[in-house]
Amino acid sequence: MAGLSSLALLAATASGSVGDDDFYAYKPASVACVIEAARRQRVPANILLAIATIESGRNGQRVTNKNGTQDIGHFQINSIHWRGDLAVVAQEDAAWRGCYNAELAAWILHRHLADPAEPDYWTRAANYHSRTPRFNAIYRGKLVPLAQRWGEWLRAHHRDLPVRYETGPATTAVTAAVAASTKPQ
């Protein structure tokens, strides 16, 4: 489900007009449904779980930002997405159907990870939060270690799942640079 037609199908499924899937029920997201959302949208489960940890939203939650947009649900999906492709999705469904919120977040993440314009994988993953370099770097500094920890957890509990678990000069440099830039002066 990577194209717009698949998003329309996803919207129809959640609204109940296609199938009768408990996955889209009005309930909070769980680790199991985040893993399933990652599988359905073909993104690494450890990265999606790391995003959930950073965003730490709740079922039905809406947070108003300084710029007037809102962050919605478990994955704090920014309402700016509803000006584009997510226009076919009911915001109330995204807010109150936790697993649906997770799958929408996975769909957004999949689009960022597939973006050929950005060569760095972790920058693409952090684009979930922001494409602004400064904010992306801060988010990436949180995302990489959390993705590594979730990767370890998934390896111990779900050996069948593919995870993106990278450490290396680029990742280490990003983590060190973010840590240095956030230290008190």
C-alpha atoms as a printed R data frame, in Angstrom:
    type eleno elety resid chain resno       x       y      z
1   ATOM     1    CA   MET     A     1   0.000   0.000  0.000
2   ATOM     2    CA   ALA     A     2   2.285   2.756 -1.097
3   ATOM     3    CA   GLY     A     3   0.212   4.720 -3.592
4   ATOM     4    CA   LEU     A     4  -2.697   7.091 -3.238
5   ATOM     5    CA   SER     A     5  -5.194   4.436 -4.333
6   ATOM     6    CA   SER     A     6  -3.978   2.255 -1.460
7   ATOM     7    CA   LEU     A     7  -4.508   5.198  0.905
8   ATOM     8    CA   ALA     A     8  -8.097   5.486 -0.338
9   ATOM     9    CA   LEU     A     9  -8.520   1.761  0.334
10  ATOM    10    CA   LEU     A    10  -6.990   2.263  3.785
11  ATOM    11    CA   ALA     A    11  -9.438   5.114  4.451
12  ATOM    12    CA   ALA     A    12 -12.399   3.039  3.261
13  ATOM    13    CA   THR     A    13 -11.313   0.060  5.361
14  ATOM    14    CA   ALA     A    14 -11.044   2.149  8.511
15  ATOM    15    CA   SER     A    15 -14.407   3.803  7.971
16  ATOM    16    CA   GLY     A    16 -16.016   0.378  7.844
17  ATOM    17    CA   SER     A    17 -17.009   0.418  4.198
18  ATOM    18    CA   VAL     A    18 -14.522  -2.345  3.368
19  ATOM    19    CA   GLY     A    19 -14.255  -5.481  5.479
20  ATOM    20    CA   ASP     A    20 -14.746  -5.852  9.204
21  ATOM    21    CA   ASP     A    21 -11.205  -5.703 10.550
22  ATOM    22    CA   ASP     A    22 -10.773  -5.387 14.340
23  ATOM    23    CA   PHE     A    23  -7.414  -3.796 13.565
24  ATOM    24    CA   TYR     A    24  -9.271  -0.557 12.785
25  ATOM    25    CA   ALA     A    25 -11.476  -0.578 15.894
26  ATOM    26    CA   TYR     A    26 -11.799   2.430 18.199
27  ATOM    27    CA   LYS     A    27  -9.090   1.481 20.678
28  ATOM    28    CA   PRO     A    28  -5.586   2.535 21.692
29  ATOM    29    CA   ALA     A    29  -2.580   1.369 19.709
30  ATOM    30    CA   SER     A    30  -0.613  -1.536 21.127
31  ATOM    31    CA   VAL     A    31   2.917  -2.756 20.402
32  ATOM    32    CA   ALA     A    32   1.378  -5.651 18.454
33  ATOM    33    CA   CYS     A    33  -0.670  -3.361 16.212
34  ATOM    34    CA   VAL     A    34   2.304  -1.041 15.608
35  ATOM    35    CA   ILE     A    35   4.281  -4.092 14.483
36  ATOM    36    CA   GLU     A    36   1.370  -5.107 12.231
37  ATOM    37    CA   ALA     A    37   1.116  -1.569 10.813
38  ATOM    38    CA   ALA     A    38   4.844  -1.697 10.011
39  ATOM    39    CA   ARG     A    39   4.380  -5.051  8.273
40  ATOM    40    CA   ARG     A    40   1.382  -3.801  6.274
41  ATOM    41    CA   GLN     A    41   3.236  -0.689  5.080
42  ATOM    42    CA   ARG     A    42   6.632  -2.395  4.659
43  ATOM    43    CA   VAL     A    43   8.627  -0.251  7.073
44  ATOM    44    CA   PRO     A    44  11.002  -1.428  9.815
45  ATOM    45    CA   ALA     A    45   9.001  -2.117 12.965
46  ATOM    46    CA   ASN     A    46  11.806  -0.881 15.219
47  ATOM    47    CA   ILE     A    47  11.746   2.546 13.563
48  ATOM    48    CA   LEU     A    48   7.959   2.818 13.771
49  ATOM    49    CA   LEU     A    49   8.092   1.790 17.454
50  ATOM    50    CA   ALA     A    50  10.822   4.374 18.046
51  ATOM    51    CA   ILE     A    51   8.650   7.071 16.461
52  ATOM    52    CA   ALA     A    52   5.751   6.006 18.699
53  ATOM    53    CA   THR     A    53   8.038   6.319 21.718
54  ATOM    54    CA   ILE     A    54   9.222   9.799 20.746
55  ATOM    55    CA   GLU     A    55   5.772  11.097 19.810
56  ATOM    56    CA   SER     A    56   4.132   9.448 22.854
57  ATOM    57    CA   GLY     A    57   0.626  10.539 21.908
58  ATOM    58    CA   ARG     A    58  -2.560   9.061 23.289
59  ATOM    59    CA   ASN     A    59  -5.758   7.766 21.776
60  ATOM    60    CA   GLY     A    60  -7.916  10.717 20.738
61  ATOM    61    CA   GLN     A    61  -5.248  13.267 21.644
62  ATOM    62    CA   ARG     A    62  -4.911  16.495 19.681
63  ATOM    63    CA   VAL     A    63  -2.090  18.896 20.455
64  ATOM    64    CA   THR     A    64  -2.188  22.384 18.947
65  ATOM    65    CA   ASN     A    65   1.185  23.635 17.727
66  ATOM    66    CA   LYS     A    66   2.466  27.230 17.650
67  ATOM    67    CA   ASN     A    67   1.883  27.337 13.875
68  ATOM    68    CA   GLY     A    68  -1.813  26.465 14.266
69  ATOM    69    CA   THR     A    69  -1.532  22.867 13.070
70  ATOM    70    CA   GLN     A    70  -2.501  19.955 15.292
71  ATOM    71    CA   ASP     A    71  -0.719  16.705 16.105
72  ATOM    72    CA   ILE     A    72  -3.215  13.857 16.162
73  ATOM    73    CA   GLY     A    73  -3.344  10.525 18.005
74  ATOM    74    CA   HIS     A    74  -0.669   8.102 19.147
75  ATOM    75    CA   PHE     A    75   1.810   9.057 16.435
76  ATOM    76    CA   GLN     A    76   1.002  12.777 16.657
77  ATOM    77    CA   ILE     A    77   0.401  12.946 12.894
78  ATOM    78    CA   ASN     A    78   0.481  16.610 11.939
79  ATOM    79    CA   SER     A    79  -2.736  17.990 10.464
80  ATOM    80    CA   ILE     A    80  -0.746  19.505  7.591
81  ATOM    81    CA   HIS     A    81  -0.892  16.027  6.006
82  ATOM    82    CA   TRP     A    82  -4.660  16.478  5.604
83  ATOM    83    CA   ARG     A    83  -3.995  19.289  3.113
84  ATOM    84    CA   GLY     A    84  -2.611  16.667  0.737
85  ATOM    85    CA   ASP     A    85  -2.893  12.922  0.425
86  ATOM    86    CA   LEU     A    86  -4.607  12.356  3.774
87  ATOM    87    CA   ALA     A    87  -7.578  14.490  2.700
88  ATOM    88    CA   VAL     A    88  -9.461  11.209  2.095
89  ATOM    89    CA   VAL     A    89  -8.971  10.199  5.741
90  ATOM    90    CA   ALA     A    90 -11.289  11.309  8.548
91  ATOM    91    CA   GLN     A    91  -9.214  13.039 11.246
92  ATOM    92    CA   GLU     A    92 -11.513  11.637 13.943
93  ATOM    93    CA   ASP     A    93 -10.729   8.107 12.768
94  ATOM    94    CA   ALA     A    94  -7.022   8.904 12.846
95  ATOM    95    CA   ALA     A    95  -7.378  10.332 16.353
96  ATOM    96    CA   TRP     A    96  -9.453   7.550 17.943
97  ATOM    97    CA   ARG     A    97  -8.480   4.381 16.066
98  ATOM    98    CA   GLY     A    98  -5.022   3.760 17.496
99  ATOM    99    CA   CYS     A    99  -3.928   1.015 15.126
100 ATOM   100    CA   TYR     A   100  -5.216   3.042 12.190
101 ATOM   101    CA   ASN     A   101  -3.147   5.993 13.427
102 ATOM   102    CA   ALA     A   102  -0.156   3.633 13.525
103 ATOM   103    CA   GLU     A   103  -0.795   2.472  9.964
104 ATOM   104    CA   LEU     A   104  -1.163   6.041  8.705
105 ATOM   105    CA   ALA     A   105   2.140   6.885 10.423
106 ATOM   106    CA   ALA     A   106   3.716   3.828  8.781
107 ATOM   107    CA   TRP     A   107   2.362   4.977  5.405
108 ATOM   108    CA   ILE     A   108   3.884   8.436  5.937
109 ATOM   109    CA   LEU     A   109   7.182   6.884  7.071
110 ATOM   110    CA   HIS     A   110   7.223   4.599  4.011
111 ATOM   111    CA   ARG     A   111   6.907   7.627  1.740
112 ATOM   112    CA   HIS     A   112   9.813   9.377  3.486
113 ATOM   113    CA   LEU     A   113  12.019   6.271  3.410
114 ATOM   114    CA   ALA     A   114  11.372   5.855 -0.320
115 ATOM   115    CA   ASP     A   115  12.320   9.463 -1.133
116 ATOM   116    CA   PRO     A   116  15.260   9.309 -3.567
117 ATOM   117    CA   ALA     A   117  16.070  13.016 -3.065
118 ATOM   118    CA   GLU     A   118  17.597  12.366  0.384
119 ATOM   119    CA   PRO     A   119  20.571   9.950  0.346
120 ATOM   120    CA   ASP     A   120  20.835   9.444  4.141
121 ATOM   121    CA   TYR     A   121  18.483   6.763  5.479
122 ATOM   122    CA   TRP     A   122  18.146   8.173  9.005
123 ATOM   123    CA   THR     A   123  17.521  11.698  7.711
124 ATOM   124    CA   ARG     A   124  14.681  10.252  5.609
125 ATOM   125    CA   ALA     A   125  13.305   8.456  8.670
126 ATOM   126    CA   ALA     A   126  13.503  11.655 10.753
127 ATOM   127    CA   ASN     A   127  11.673  13.518  7.987
128 ATOM   128    CA   TYR     A   128   8.596  11.966  9.611
129 ATOM   129    CA   HIS     A   129   8.977  14.794 12.121
130 ATOM   130    CA   SER     A   130  10.570  17.587 10.097
131 ATOM   131    CA   ARG     A   131  12.536  18.282  6.937
132 ATOM   132    CA   THR     A   132  14.044  21.380  8.556
133 ATOM   133    CA   PRO     A   133  17.701  20.370  9.057
134 ATOM   134    CA   ARG     A   134  17.980  21.592 12.667
135 ATOM   135    CA   PHE     A   135  14.779  19.874 13.832
136 ATOM   136    CA   ASN     A   136  15.521  16.783 11.759
137 ATOM   137    CA   ALA     A   137  18.942  16.432 13.424
138 ATOM   138    CA   ILE     A   138  17.458  16.709 16.912
139 ATOM   139    CA   TYR     A   139  14.764  14.139 16.084
140 ATOM   140    CA   ARG     A   140  17.307  11.844 14.412
141 ATOM   141    CA   GLY     A   141  19.456  12.010 17.552
142 ATOM   142    CA   LYS     A   142  16.510  10.588 19.505
143 ATOM   143    CA   LEU     A   143  15.319   8.222 16.773
144 ATOM   144    CA   VAL     A   144  18.525   6.283 16.108
145 ATOM   145    CA   PRO     A   145  19.201   5.082 19.686
146 ATOM   146    CA   LEU     A   146  15.513   4.276 20.252
147 ATOM   147    CA   ALA     A   147  15.365   2.337 16.984
148 ATOM   148    CA   GLN     A   148  18.438   0.411 18.091
149 ATOM   149    CA   ARG     A   149  16.832  -0.435 21.454
150 ATOM   150    CA   TRP     A   150  13.548  -1.455 19.813
151 ATOM   151    CA   GLY     A   151  15.578  -3.521 17.330
152 ATOM   152    CA   GLU     A   152  17.170  -5.406 20.213
153 ATOM   153    CA   TRP     A   153  13.758  -5.943 21.806
154 ATOM   154    CA   LEU     A   154  12.294  -7.193 18.519
155 ATOM   155    CA   ARG     A   155  15.228  -9.548 17.974
156 ATOM   156    CA   ALA     A   156  14.564 -11.049 21.406
157 ATOM   157    CA   HIS     A   157  10.767 -11.274 21.021
158 ATOM   158    CA   HIS     A   158  10.033 -11.369 17.267
159 ATOM   159    CA   ARG     A   159  12.972 -12.958 15.494
160 ATOM   160    CA   ASP     A   160  10.988 -13.191 12.253
161 ATOM   161    CA   LEU     A   161  10.718  -9.414 11.789
162 ATOM   162    CA   PRO     A   162  13.195  -7.451  9.697
163 ATOM   163    CA   VAL     A   163  14.625  -4.471 11.541
164 ATOM   164    CA   ARG     A   164  16.830  -1.602 10.459
165 ATOM   165    CA   TYR     A   165  19.683  -1.647 12.928
166 ATOM   166    CA   GLU     A   166  22.539   0.530 11.766
167 ATOM   167    CA   THR     A   167  25.500   1.759 13.660
168 ATOM   168    CA   GLY     A   168  28.413   3.252 11.915
169 ATOM   169    CA   PRO     A   169  30.318   6.450 11.325
170 ATOM   170    CA   ALA     A   170  27.337   8.416  9.953
171 ATOM   171    CA   THR     A   171  24.970   7.367 12.740
172 ATOM   172    CA   THR     A   172  27.599   7.873 15.432
173 ATOM   173    CA   ALA     A   173  28.493  11.312 14.052
174 ATOM   174    CA   VAL     A   174  24.841  12.391 14.025
175 ATOM   175    CA   THR     A   175  24.269  11.196 17.590
176 ATOM   176    CA   ALA     A   176  27.448  12.942 18.807
177 ATOM   177    CA   ALA     A   177  26.626  16.180 16.960
178 ATOM   178    CA   VAL     A   178  23.098  16.286 18.369
179 ATOM   179    CA   ALA     A   179  24.369  15.567 21.879
180 ATOM   180    CA   ALA     A   180  26.940  18.382 21.561
181 ATOM   181    CA   SER     A   181  24.381  20.846 20.192
182 ATOM   182    CA   THR     A   182  21.924  20.226 23.021
183 ATOM   183    CA   LYS     A   183  24.384  20.531 25.914
184 ATOM   184    CA   PRO     A   184  23.862  23.551 28.157
185 ATOM   185    CA   GLN     A   185  26.345  26.354 27.489
